[in-house]
Amino acid sequence: MKTCDGRGTSYMNGNSYDDCKKIAEDINTKLKPEISAHGSMTWTQLSDQVNHDELVYKLVLKYLRRDGFDIGNSDNPQITITPS
């Protein structure tokens, strides 16, 4: 994965942190129905969805966990619907 450009104020593609948060929320909104329909999504598939942007990737995982999804761990690298 790529990292921030090191200037301290902008991230990949010149986005600010707030821009990255907005992008992550938009992606999160699109992914929730997809994950619900298929039952799961691997971390690799998520990385492809966020265009390999590490900050957006981490924010999307954070938002999915916030919204009640099980984001997995290193032994089980997939996002699933948390059982009720």
PDB file of N, CA, C and O in Angstrom:
ATOM      1  N   MET A   1       0.829  -1.177   0.000  1.00  0.00           N
ATOM      2  CA  MET A   1       0.000   0.000   0.000  1.00  0.00           C
ATOM      3  C   MET A   1       0.876   1.244   0.000  1.00  0.00           C
ATOM      4  O   MET A   1       2.012   1.225   0.474  1.00  0.00           O
ATOM      5  N   LYS A   2       0.339   2.298  -0.527  1.00  0.00           N
ATOM      6  CA  LYS A   2       1.066   3.557  -0.555  1.00  0.00           C
ATOM      7  C   LYS A   2       0.851   4.297   0.764  1.00  0.00           C
ATOM      8  O   LYS A   2      -0.121   4.047   1.477  1.00  0.00           O
ATOM      9  N   THR A   3       1.748   5.187   1.069  1.00  0.00           N
ATOM     10  CA  THR A   3       1.638   5.973   2.288  1.00  0.00           C
ATOM     11  C   THR A   3       1.509   7.444   1.930  1.00  0.00           C
ATOM     12  O   THR A   3       1.581   7.818   0.760  1.00  0.00           O
ATOM     13  N   CYS A   4       1.318   8.272   2.946  1.00  0.00           N
ATOM     14  CA  CYS A   4       1.192   9.699   2.684  1.00  0.00           C
ATOM     15  C   CYS A   4       2.496  10.237   2.105  1.00  0.00           C
ATOM     16  O   CYS A   4       3.547   9.610   2.239  1.00  0.00           O
ATOM     17  N   ASP A   5       2.424  11.388   1.468  1.00  0.00           N
ATOM     18  CA  ASP A   5       3.571  11.909   0.736  1.00  0.00           C
ATOM     19  C   ASP A   5       4.627  12.565   1.616  1.00  0.00           C
ATOM     20  O   ASP A   5       5.653  13.010   1.100  1.00  0.00           O
ATOM     21  N   GLY A   6       4.411  12.641   2.934  1.00  0.00           N
ATOM     22  CA  GLY A   6       5.437  13.131   3.836  1.00  0.00           C
ATOM     23  C   GLY A   6       5.436  14.620   4.072  1.00  0.00           C
ATOM     24  O   GLY A   6       6.220  15.098   4.893  1.00  0.00           O
ATOM     25  N   ARG A   7       4.600  15.376   3.398  1.00  0.00           N
ATOM     26  CA  ARG A   7       4.568  16.821   3.607  1.00  0.00           C
ATOM     27  C   ARG A   7       3.833  17.191   4.884  1.00  0.00           C
ATOM     28  O   ARG A   7       3.917  18.332   5.338  1.00  0.00           O
ATOM     29  N   GLY A   8       3.118  16.246   5.466  1.00  0.00           N
ATOM     30  CA  GLY A   8       2.442  16.489   6.721  1.00  0.00           C
ATOM     31  C   GLY A   8       1.056  17.101   6.605  1.00  0.00           C
ATOM     32  O   GLY A   8       0.290  17.045   7.567  1.00  0.00           O
ATOM     33  N   THR A   9       0.711  17.675   5.477  1.00  0.00           N
ATOM     34  CA  THR A   9      -0.598  18.311   5.349  1.00  0.00           C
ATOM     35  C   THR A   9      -1.476  17.675   4.292  1.00  0.00           C
ATOM     36  O   THR A   9      -2.690  17.882   4.307  1.00  0.00           O
ATOM     37  N   SER A  10      -0.913  16.916   3.383  1.00  0.00           N
ATOM     38  CA  SER A  10      -1.753  16.283   2.379  1.00  0.00           C
ATOM     39  C   SER A  10      -1.392  14.806   2.259  1.00  0.00           C
ATOM     40  O   SER A  10      -0.263  14.392   2.521  1.00  0.00           O
ATOM     41  N   TYR A  11      -2.377  14.041   1.861  1.00  0.00           N
ATOM     42  CA  TYR A  11      -2.222  12.605   1.721  1.00  0.00           C
ATOM     43  C   TYR A  11      -2.236  12.250   0.246  1.00  0.00           C
ATOM     44  O   TYR A  11      -2.093  13.124  -0.609  1.00  0.00           O
ATOM     45  N   MET A  12      -2.405  10.975  -0.055  1.00  0.00           N
ATOM     46  CA  MET A  12      -2.376  10.507  -1.431  1.00  0.00           C
ATOM     47  C   MET A  12      -3.276  11.367  -2.316  1.00  0.00           C
ATOM     48  O   MET A  12      -4.389  11.717  -1.923  1.00  0.00           O
ATOM     49  N   ASN A  13      -2.801  11.698  -3.486  1.00  0.00           N
ATOM     50  CA  ASN A  13      -3.515  12.520  -4.471  1.00  0.00           C
ATOM     51  C   ASN A  13      -3.788  13.937  -3.971  1.00  0.00           C
ATOM     52  O   ASN A  13      -4.689  14.607  -4.475  1.00  0.00           O
ATOM     53  N   GLY A  14      -3.019  14.397  -2.989  1.00  0.00           N
ATOM     54  CA  GLY A  14      -3.157  15.760  -2.501  1.00  0.00           C
ATOM     55  C   GLY A  14      -4.377  16.016  -1.636  1.00  0.00           C
ATOM     56  O   GLY A  14      -4.720  17.173  -1.394  1.00  0.00           O
ATOM     57  N   ASN A  15      -5.038  14.977  -1.165  1.00  0.00           N
ATOM     58  CA  ASN A  15      -6.232  15.136  -0.340  1.00  0.00           C
ATOM     59  C   ASN A  15      -5.859  15.523   1.085  1.00  0.00           C
ATOM     60  O   ASN A  15      -4.825  15.103   1.604  1.00  0.00           O
ATOM     61  N   SER A  16      -6.705  16.319   1.704  1.00  0.00           N
ATOM     62  CA  SER A  16      -6.536  16.620   3.127  1.00  0.00           C
ATOM     63  C   SER A  16      -7.138  15.458   3.918  1.00  0.00           C
ATOM     64  O   SER A  16      -7.790  14.579   3.356  1.00  0.00           O
ATOM     65  N   TYR A  17      -6.906  15.472   5.228  1.00  0.00           N
ATOM     66  CA  TYR A  17      -7.471  14.430   6.082  1.00  0.00           C
ATOM     67  C   TYR A  17      -9.002  14.461   6.012  1.00  0.00           C
ATOM     68  O   TYR A  17      -9.644  13.412   5.957  1.00  0.00           O
ATOM     69  N   ASP A  18      -9.575  15.649   6.014  1.00  0.00           N
ATOM     70  CA  ASP A  18     -11.034  15.763   5.920  1.00  0.00           C
ATOM     71  C   ASP A  18     -11.555  15.239   4.588  1.00  0.00           C
ATOM     72  O   ASP A  18     -12.626  14.635   4.535  1.00  0.00           O
ATOM     73  N   ASP A  19     -10.802  15.467   3.506  1.00  0.00           N
ATOM     74  CA  ASP A  19     -11.180  14.908   2.204  1.00  0.00           C
ATOM     75  C   ASP A  19     -11.179  13.389   2.274  1.00  0.00           C
ATOM     76  O   ASP A  19     -12.096  12.742   1.768  1.00  0.00           O
ATOM     77  N   CYS A  20     -10.162  12.819   2.895  1.00  0.00           N
ATOM     78  CA  CYS A  20     -10.060  11.364   3.016  1.00  0.00           C
ATOM     79  C   CYS A  20     -11.224  10.803   3.829  1.00  0.00           C
ATOM     80  O   CYS A  20     -11.759   9.744   3.501  1.00  0.00           O
ATOM     81  N   LYS A  21     -11.618  11.515   4.893  1.00  0.00           N
ATOM     82  CA  LYS A  21     -12.758  11.076   5.700  1.00  0.00           C
ATOM     83  C   LYS A  21     -14.037  11.083   4.875  1.00  0.00           C
ATOM     84  O   LYS A  21     -14.845  10.160   4.979  1.00  0.00           O
ATOM     85  N   LYS A  22     -14.229  12.113   4.055  1.00  0.00           N
ATOM     86  CA  LYS A  22     -15.423  12.199   3.215  1.00  0.00           C
ATOM     87  C   LYS A  22     -15.426  11.078   2.172  1.00  0.00           C
ATOM     88  O   LYS A  22     -16.462  10.459   1.928  1.00  0.00           O
ATOM     89  N   ILE A  23     -14.272  10.818   1.561  1.00  0.00           N
ATOM     90  CA  ILE A  23     -14.149   9.733   0.582  1.00  0.00           C
ATOM     91  C   ILE A  23     -14.467   8.400   1.245  1.00  0.00           C
ATOM     92  O   ILE A  23     -15.182   7.574   0.678  1.00  0.00           O
ATOM     93  N   ALA A  24     -13.937   8.193   2.445  1.00  0.00           N
ATOM     94  CA  ALA A  24     -14.171   6.942   3.170  1.00  0.00           C
ATOM     95  C   ALA A  24     -15.648   6.769   3.500  1.00  0.00           C
ATOM     96  O   ALA A  24     -16.179   5.665   3.379  1.00  0.00           O
ATOM     97  N   GLU A  25     -16.320   7.837   3.914  1.00  0.00           N
ATOM     98  CA  GLU A  25     -17.756   7.747   4.208  1.00  0.00           C
ATOM     99  C   GLU A  25     -18.546   7.397   2.955  1.00  0.00           C
ATOM    100  O   GLU A  25     -19.478   6.595   3.012  1.00  0.00           O
ATOM    101  N   ASP A  26     -18.179   7.995   1.817  1.00  0.00           N
ATOM    102  CA  ASP A  26     -18.854   7.695   0.552  1.00  0.00           C
ATOM    103  C   ASP A  26     -18.663   6.229   0.163  1.00  0.00           C
ATOM    104  O   ASP A  26     -19.617   5.559  -0.235  1.00  0.00           O
ATOM    105  N   ILE A  27     -17.444   5.739   0.278  1.00  0.00           N
ATOM    106  CA  ILE A  27     -17.158   4.340  -0.046  1.00  0.00           C
ATOM    107  C   ILE A  27     -17.900   3.425   0.911  1.00  0.00           C
ATOM    108  O   ILE A  27     -18.452   2.405   0.500  1.00  0.00           O
ATOM    109  N   ASN A  28     -17.913   3.789   2.193  1.00  0.00           N
ATOM    110  CA  ASN A  28     -18.603   3.003   3.209  1.00  0.00           C
ATOM    111  C   ASN A  28     -20.087   2.864   2.869  1.00  0.00           C
ATOM    112  O   ASN A  28     -20.658   1.779   2.985  1.00  0.00           O
ATOM    113  N   THR A  29     -20.701   3.956   2.453  1.00  0.00           N
ATOM    114  CA  THR A  29     -22.120   3.944   2.084  1.00  0.00           C
ATOM    115  C   THR A  29     -22.377   2.989   0.919  1.00  0.00           C
ATOM    116  O   THR A  29     -23.401   2.305   0.893  1.00  0.00           O
ATOM    117  N   LYS A  30     -21.465   2.940  -0.032  1.00  0.00           N
ATOM    118  CA  LYS A  30     -21.621   2.060  -1.192  1.00  0.00           C
ATOM    119  C   LYS A  30     -21.341   0.598  -0.853  1.00  0.00           C
ATOM    120  O   LYS A  30     -21.954  -0.300  -1.430  1.00  0.00           O
ATOM    121  N   LEU A  31     -20.411   0.352   0.088  1.00  0.00           N
ATOM    122  CA  LEU A  31     -20.010  -1.019   0.390  1.00  0.00           C
ATOM    123  C   LEU A  31     -20.974  -1.757   1.307  1.00  0.00           C
ATOM    124  O   LEU A  31     -21.103  -2.976   1.200  1.00  0.00           O
ATOM    125  N   LYS A  32     -21.644  -1.061   2.192  1.00  0.00           N
ATOM    126  CA  LYS A  32     -22.529  -1.743   3.152  1.00  0.00           C
ATOM    127  C   LYS A  32     -23.572  -2.622   2.468  1.00  0.00           C
ATOM    128  O   LYS A  32     -23.735  -3.772   2.874  1.00  0.00           O
ATOM    129  N   PRO A  33     -24.289  -2.138   1.446  1.00  0.00           N
ATOM    130  CA  PRO A  33     -25.256  -3.028   0.783  1.00  0.00           C
ATOM    131  C   PRO A  33     -24.576  -4.195   0.057  1.00  0.00           C
ATOM    132  O   PRO A  33     -25.112  -5.303   0.014  1.00  0.00           O
ATOM    133  N   GLU A  34     -23.400  -3.939  -0.508  1.00  0.00           N
ATOM    134  CA  GLU A  34     -22.669  -4.991  -1.214  1.00  0.00           C
ATOM    135  C   GLU A  34     -22.236  -6.096  -0.248  1.00  0.00           C
ATOM    136  O   GLU A  34     -22.369  -7.280  -0.556  1.00  0.00           O
ATOM    137  N   ILE A  35     -21.724  -5.710   0.907  1.00  0.00           N
ATOM    138  CA  ILE A  35     -21.306  -6.699   1.904  1.00  0.00           C
ATOM    139  C   ILE A  35     -22.520  -7.450   2.430  1.00  0.00           C
ATOM    140  O   ILE A  35     -22.468  -8.664   2.625  1.00  0.00           O
ATOM    141  N   SER A  36     -23.602  -6.733   2.658  1.00  0.00           N
ATOM    142  CA  SER A  36     -24.825  -7.382   3.138  1.00  0.00           C
ATOM    143  C   SER A  36     -25.362  -8.380   2.119  1.00  0.00           C
ATOM    144  O   SER A  36     -25.834  -9.453   2.495  1.00  0.00           O
ATOM    145  N   ALA A  37     -25.297  -8.041   0.840  1.00  0.00           N
ATOM    146  CA  ALA A  37     -25.809  -8.924  -0.207  1.00  0.00           C
ATOM    147  C   ALA A  37     -24.964 -10.183  -0.365  1.00  0.00           C
ATOM    148  O   ALA A  37     -25.503 -11.273  -0.557  1.00  0.00           O
ATOM    149  N   HIS A  38     -23.627 -10.037  -0.285  1.00  0.00           N
ATOM    150  CA  HIS A  38     -22.735 -11.176  -0.489  1.00  0.00           C
ATOM    151  C   HIS A  38     -22.349 -11.877   0.808  1.00  0.00           C
ATOM    152  O   HIS A  38     -21.830 -12.992   0.775  1.00  0.00           O
ATOM    153  N   GLY A  39     -22.593 -11.245   1.936  1.00  0.00           N
ATOM    154  CA  GLY A  39     -22.277 -11.855   3.224  1.00  0.00           C
ATOM    155  C   GLY A  39     -20.884 -11.546   3.736  1.00  0.00           C
ATOM    156  O   GLY A  39     -20.644 -11.619   4.941  1.00  0.00           O
ATOM    157  N   SER A  40     -19.955 -11.201   2.846  1.00  0.00           N
ATOM    158  CA  SER A  40     -18.600 -10.874   3.286  1.00  0.00           C
ATOM    159  C   SER A  40     -17.835 -10.183   2.173  1.00  0.00           C
ATOM    160  O   SER A  40     -18.263 -10.155   1.019  1.00  0.00           O
ATOM    161  N   MET A  41     -16.689  -9.624   2.551  1.00  0.00           N
ATOM    162  CA  MET A  41     -15.759  -9.006   1.612  1.00  0.00           C
ATOM    163  C   MET A  41     -14.369  -9.166   2.202  1.00  0.00           C
ATOM    164  O   MET A  41     -14.170  -8.925   3.392  1.00  0.00           O
ATOM    165  N   THR A  42     -13.412  -9.566   1.389  1.00  0.00           N
ATOM    166  CA  THR A  42     -12.044  -9.721   1.892  1.00  0.00           C
ATOM    167  C   THR A  42     -11.362  -8.360   1.981  1.00  0.00           C
ATOM    168  O   THR A  42     -11.781  -7.393   1.345  1.00  0.00           O
ATOM    169  N   TRP A  43     -10.312  -8.309   2.777  1.00  0.00           N
ATOM    170  CA  TRP A  43      -9.539  -7.074   2.898  1.00  0.00           C
ATOM    171  C   TRP A  43      -8.910  -6.698   1.560  1.00  0.00           C
ATOM    172  O   TRP A  43      -8.761  -5.515   1.253  1.00  0.00           O
ATOM    173  N   THR A  44      -8.543  -7.696   0.768  1.00  0.00           N
ATOM    174  CA  THR A  44      -7.955  -7.432  -0.544  1.00  0.00           C
ATOM    175  C   THR A  44      -8.969  -6.759  -1.458  1.00  0.00           C
ATOM    176  O   THR A  44      -8.631  -5.822  -2.181  1.00  0.00           O
ATOM    177  N   GLN A  45     -10.200  -7.228  -1.429  1.00  0.00           N
ATOM    178  CA  GLN A  45     -11.246  -6.609  -2.229  1.00  0.00           C
ATOM    179  C   GLN A  45     -11.488  -5.169  -1.779  1.00  0.00           C
ATOM    180  O   GLN A  45     -11.704  -4.282  -2.605  1.00  0.00           O
ATOM    181  N   LEU A  46     -11.450  -4.942  -0.471  1.00  0.00           N
ATOM    182  CA  LEU A  46     -11.612  -3.579   0.044  1.00  0.00           C
ATOM    183  C   LEU A  46     -10.465  -2.703  -0.427  1.00  0.00           C
ATOM    184  O   LEU A  46     -10.689  -1.559  -0.824  1.00  0.00           O
ATOM    185  N   SER A  47      -9.252  -3.211  -0.391  1.00  0.00           N
ATOM    186  CA  SER A  47      -8.091  -2.450  -0.843  1.00  0.00           C
ATOM    187  C   SER A  47      -8.252  -2.045  -2.302  1.00  0.00           C
ATOM    188  O   SER A  47      -7.911  -0.923  -2.677  1.00  0.00           O
ATOM    189  N   ASP A  48      -8.767  -2.947  -3.119  1.00  0.00           N
ATOM    190  CA  ASP A  48      -9.024  -2.629  -4.524  1.00  0.00           C
ATOM    191  C   ASP A  48     -10.099  -1.542  -4.651  1.00  0.00           C
ATOM    192  O   ASP A  48      -9.990  -0.658  -5.500  1.00  0.00           O
ATOM    193  N   GLN A  49     -11.129  -1.609  -3.814  1.00  0.00           N
ATOM    194  CA  GLN A  49     -12.221  -0.635  -3.860  1.00  0.00           C
ATOM    195  C   GLN A  49     -11.741   0.779  -3.523  1.00  0.00           C
ATOM    196  O   GLN A  49     -12.244   1.756  -4.078  1.00  0.00           O
ATOM    197  N   VAL A  50     -10.766   0.885  -2.612  1.00  0.00           N
ATOM    198  CA  VAL A  50     -10.280   2.211  -2.189  1.00  0.00           C
ATOM    199  C   VAL A  50      -9.055   2.634  -2.978  1.00  0.00           C
ATOM    200  O   VAL A  50      -8.390   3.609  -2.627  1.00  0.00           O
ATOM    201  N   ASN A  51      -8.754   1.904  -4.041  1.00  0.00           N
ATOM    202  CA  ASN A  51      -7.637   2.238  -4.913  1.00  0.00           C
ATOM    203  C   ASN A  51      -6.298   2.244  -4.171  1.00  0.00           C
ATOM    204  O   ASN A  51      -5.428   3.069  -4.451  1.00  0.00           O
ATOM    205  N   HIS A  52      -6.146   1.326  -3.234  1.00  0.00           N
ATOM    206  CA  HIS A  52      -4.898   1.107  -2.494  1.00  0.00           C
ATOM    207  C   HIS A  52      -4.428   2.343  -1.725  1.00  0.00           C
ATOM    208  O   HIS A  52      -3.227   2.538  -1.538  1.00  0.00           O
ATOM    209  N   ASP A  53      -5.364   3.172  -1.283  1.00  0.00           N
ATOM    210  CA  ASP A  53      -5.051   4.337  -0.457  1.00  0.00           C
ATOM    211  C   ASP A  53      -5.144   3.899   1.003  1.00  0.00           C
ATOM    212  O   ASP A  53      -6.233   3.603   1.496  1.00  0.00           O
ATOM    213  N   GLU A  54      -4.008   3.857   1.691  1.00  0.00           N
ATOM    214  CA  GLU A  54      -3.946   3.290   3.034  1.00  0.00           C
ATOM    215  C   GLU A  54      -4.817   4.037   4.038  1.00  0.00           C
ATOM    216  O   GLU A  54      -5.504   3.407   4.842  1.00  0.00           O
ATOM    217  N   LEU A  55      -4.802   5.348   4.008  1.00  0.00           N
ATOM    218  CA  LEU A  55      -5.596   6.116   4.970  1.00  0.00           C
ATOM    219  C   LEU A  55      -7.091   5.880   4.753  1.00  0.00           C
ATOM    220  O   LEU A  55      -7.822   5.642   5.714  1.00  0.00           O
ATOM    221  N   VAL A  56      -7.544   5.941   3.524  1.00  0.00           N
ATOM    222  CA  VAL A  56      -8.960   5.716   3.226  1.00  0.00           C
ATOM    223  C   VAL A  56      -9.344   4.289   3.597  1.00  0.00           C
ATOM    224  O   VAL A  56     -10.432   4.059   4.126  1.00  0.00           O
ATOM    225  N   TYR A  57      -8.468   3.334   3.326  1.00  0.00           N
ATOM    226  CA  TYR A  57      -8.691   1.925   3.676  1.00  0.00           C
ATOM    227  C   TYR A  57      -8.945   1.782   5.174  1.00  0.00           C
ATOM    228  O   TYR A  57      -9.906   1.130   5.584  1.00  0.00           O
ATOM    229  N   LYS A  58      -8.091   2.386   5.984  1.00  0.00           N
ATOM    230  CA  LYS A  58      -8.228   2.290   7.440  1.00  0.00           C
ATOM    231  C   LYS A  58      -9.481   3.004   7.931  1.00  0.00           C
ATOM    232  O   LYS A  58     -10.154   2.531   8.846  1.00  0.00           O
ATOM    233  N   LEU A  59      -9.789   4.141   7.323  1.00  0.00           N
ATOM    234  CA  LEU A  59     -10.998   4.853   7.713  1.00  0.00           C
ATOM    235  C   LEU A  59     -12.257   4.074   7.348  1.00  0.00           C
ATOM    236  O   LEU A  59     -13.211   4.052   8.126  1.00  0.00           O
ATOM    237  N   VAL A  60     -12.278   3.436   6.183  1.00  0.00           N
ATOM    238  CA  VAL A  60     -13.439   2.628   5.793  1.00  0.00           C
ATOM    239  C   VAL A  60     -13.624   1.480   6.781  1.00  0.00           C
ATOM    240  O   VAL A  60     -14.747   1.196   7.195  1.00  0.00           O
ATOM    241  N   LEU A  61     -12.529   0.817   7.164  1.00  0.00           N
ATOM    242  CA  LEU A  61     -12.638  -0.257   8.161  1.00  0.00           C
ATOM    243  C   LEU A  61     -13.195   0.289   9.478  1.00  0.00           C
ATOM    244  O   LEU A  61     -14.054  -0.334  10.101  1.00  0.00           O
ATOM    245  N   LYS A  62     -12.709   1.436   9.888  1.00  0.00           N
ATOM    246  CA  LYS A  62     -13.191   2.067  11.126  1.00  0.00           C
ATOM    247  C   LYS A  62     -14.690   2.340  11.043  1.00  0.00           C
ATOM    248  O   LYS A  62     -15.428   2.058  11.988  1.00  0.00           O
ATOM    249  N   TYR A  63     -15.140   2.889   9.916  1.00  0.00           N
ATOM    250  CA  TYR A  63     -16.547   3.221   9.762  1.00  0.00           C
ATOM    251  C   TYR A  63     -17.421   1.971   9.651  1.00  0.00           C
ATOM    252  O   TYR A  63     -18.550   1.959  10.142  1.00  0.00           O
ATOM    253  N   LEU A  64     -16.907   0.925   9.012  1.00  0.00           N
ATOM    254  CA  LEU A  64     -17.670  -0.324   8.932  1.00  0.00           C
ATOM    255  C   LEU A  64     -17.838  -0.926  10.326  1.00  0.00           C
ATOM    256  O   LEU A  64     -18.917  -1.412  10.666  1.00  0.00           O
ATOM    257  N   ARG A  65     -16.768  -0.895  11.136  1.00  0.00           N
ATOM    258  CA  ARG A  65     -16.864  -1.406  12.506  1.00  0.00           C
ATOM    259  C   ARG A  65     -17.869  -0.569  13.293  1.00  0.00           C
ATOM    260  O   ARG A  65     -18.680  -1.111  14.044  1.00  0.00           O
ATOM    261  N   ARG A  66     -17.816   0.751  13.119  1.00  0.00           N
ATOM    262  CA  ARG A  66     -18.756   1.658  13.785  1.00  0.00           C
ATOM    263  C   ARG A  66     -20.202   1.319  13.429  1.00  0.00           C
ATOM    264  O   ARG A  66     -21.100   1.431  14.263  1.00  0.00           O
ATOM    265  N   ASP A  67     -20.414   0.901  12.178  1.00  0.00           N
ATOM    266  CA  ASP A  67     -21.754   0.602  11.693  1.00  0.00           C
ATOM    267  C   ASP A  67     -22.188  -0.841  11.940  1.00  0.00           C
ATOM    268  O   ASP A  67     -23.204  -1.284  11.405  1.00  0.00           O
ATOM    269  N   GLY A  68     -21.426  -1.570  12.744  1.00  0.00           N
ATOM    270  CA  GLY A  68     -21.857  -2.894  13.181  1.00  0.00           C
ATOM    271  C   GLY A  68     -21.335  -4.078  12.396  1.00  0.00           C
ATOM    272  O   GLY A  68     -21.828  -5.190  12.581  1.00  0.00           O
ATOM    273  N   PHE A  69     -20.358  -3.885  11.528  1.00  0.00           N
ATOM    274  CA  PHE A  69     -19.779  -4.996  10.784  1.00  0.00           C
ATOM    275  C   PHE A  69     -18.585  -5.554  11.545  1.00  0.00           C
ATOM    276  O   PHE A  69     -17.903  -4.825  12.265  1.00  0.00           O
ATOM    277  N   ASP A  70     -18.337  -6.843  11.384  1.00  0.00           N
ATOM    278  CA  ASP A  70     -17.143  -7.482  11.935  1.00  0.00           C
ATOM    279  C   ASP A  70     -16.050  -7.310  10.888  1.00  0.00           C
ATOM    280  O   ASP A  70     -16.159  -7.848   9.786  1.00  0.00           O
ATOM    281  N   ILE A  71     -14.991  -6.562  11.222  1.00  0.00           N
ATOM    282  CA  ILE A  71     -13.952  -6.276  10.233  1.00  0.00           C
ATOM    283  C   ILE A  71     -12.842  -7.318  10.228  1.00  0.00           C
ATOM    284  O   ILE A  71     -11.870  -7.174   9.486  1.00  0.00           O
ATOM    285  N   GLY A  72     -12.966  -8.360  11.037  1.00  0.00           N
ATOM    286  CA  GLY A  72     -11.990  -9.444  11.032  1.00  0.00           C
ATOM    287  C   GLY A  72     -10.687  -9.086  11.721  1.00  0.00           C
ATOM    288  O   GLY A  72     -10.592  -8.096  12.445  1.00  0.00           O
ATOM    289  N   ASN A  73      -9.682  -9.923  11.474  1.00  0.00           N
ATOM    290  CA  ASN A  73      -8.342  -9.721  12.036  1.00  0.00           C
ATOM    291  C   ASN A  73      -7.339 -10.395  11.118  1.00  0.00           C
ATOM    292  O   ASN A  73      -7.706 -10.877  10.047  1.00  0.00           O
ATOM    293  N   SER A  74      -6.071 -10.436  11.525  1.00  0.00           N
ATOM    294  CA  SER A  74      -5.039 -10.991  10.647  1.00  0.00           C
ATOM    295  C   SER A  74      -5.230 -12.482  10.380  1.00  0.00           C
ATOM    296  O   SER A  74      -4.766 -12.989   9.359  1.00  0.00           O
ATOM    297  N   ASP A  75      -5.908 -13.190  11.285  1.00  0.00           N
ATOM    298  CA  ASP A  75      -6.178 -14.612  11.061  1.00  0.00           C
ATOM    299  C   ASP A  75      -7.403 -14.830  10.176  1.00  0.00           C
ATOM    300  O   ASP A  75      -7.527 -15.869   9.528  1.00  0.00           O
ATOM    301  N   ASN A  76      -8.293 -13.863  10.151  1.00  0.00           N
ATOM    302  CA  ASN A  76      -9.520 -13.947   9.364  1.00  0.00           C
ATOM    303  C   ASN A  76      -9.739 -12.603   8.656  1.00  0.00           C
ATOM    304  O   ASN A  76     -10.584 -11.814   9.078  1.00  0.00           O
ATOM    305  N   PRO A  77      -8.984 -12.340   7.584  1.00  0.00           N
ATOM    306  CA  PRO A  77      -9.007 -11.024   6.938  1.00  0.00           C
ATOM    307  C   PRO A  77     -10.217 -10.796   6.023  1.00  0.00           C
ATOM    308  O   PRO A  77     -10.085 -10.691   4.804  1.00  0.00           O
ATOM    309  N   GLN A  78     -11.388 -10.722   6.642  1.00  0.00           N
ATOM    310  CA  GLN A  78     -12.575 -10.438   5.857  1.00  0.00           C
ATOM    311  C   GLN A  78     -13.584  -9.667   6.695  1.00  0.00           C
ATOM    312  O   GLN A  78     -13.575  -9.734   7.924  1.00  0.00           O
ATOM    313  N   ILE A  79     -14.439  -8.945   6.018  1.00  0.00           N
ATOM    314  CA  ILE A  79     -15.475  -8.137   6.636  1.00  0.00           C
ATOM    315  C   ILE A  79     -16.771  -8.908   6.497  1.00  0.00           C
ATOM    316  O   ILE A  79     -17.131  -9.330   5.398  1.00  0.00           O
ATOM    317  N   THR A  80     -17.471  -9.091   7.595  1.00  0.00           N
ATOM    318  CA  THR A  80     -18.731  -9.819   7.573  1.00  0.00           C
ATOM    319  C   THR A  80     -19.787  -9.046   8.359  1.00  0.00           C
ATOM    320  O   THR A  80     -19.489  -8.083   9.066  1.00  0.00           O
ATOM    321  N   ILE A  81     -21.011  -9.495   8.212  1.00  0.00           N
ATOM    322  CA  ILE A  81     -22.108  -8.929   8.979  1.00  0.00           C
ATOM    323  C   ILE A  81     -22.042  -9.518  10.370  1.00  0.00           C
ATOM    324  O   ILE A  81     -21.931 -10.734  10.526  1.00  0.00           O
ATOM    325  N   THR A  82     -22.109  -8.667  11.386  1.00  0.00           N
ATOM    326  CA  THR A  82     -22.087  -9.150  12.755  1.00  0.00           C
ATOM    327  C   THR A  82     -23.418  -9.822  13.056  1.00  0.00           C
ATOM    328  O   THR A  82     -24.476  -9.232  12.840  1.00  0.00           O
ATOM    329  N   PRO A  83     -23.371 -11.065  13.558  1.00  0.00           N
ATOM    330  CA  PRO A  83     -24.621 -11.753  13.877  1.00  0.00           C
ATOM    331  C   PRO A  83     -25.372 -11.018  14.987  1.00  0.00           C
ATOM    332  O   PRO A  83     -24.763 -10.486  15.916  1.00  0.00           O
ATOM    333  N   SER A  84     -26.693 -10.995  14.878  1.00  0.00           N
ATOM    334  CA  SER A  84     -27.518 -10.300  15.876  1.00  0.00           C
ATOM    335  C   SER A  84     -27.668 -11.104  17.126  1.00  0.00           C
ATOM    336  O   SER A  84     -28.331 -10.666  18.066  1.00  0.00           O
TER     337      SER A  84
END
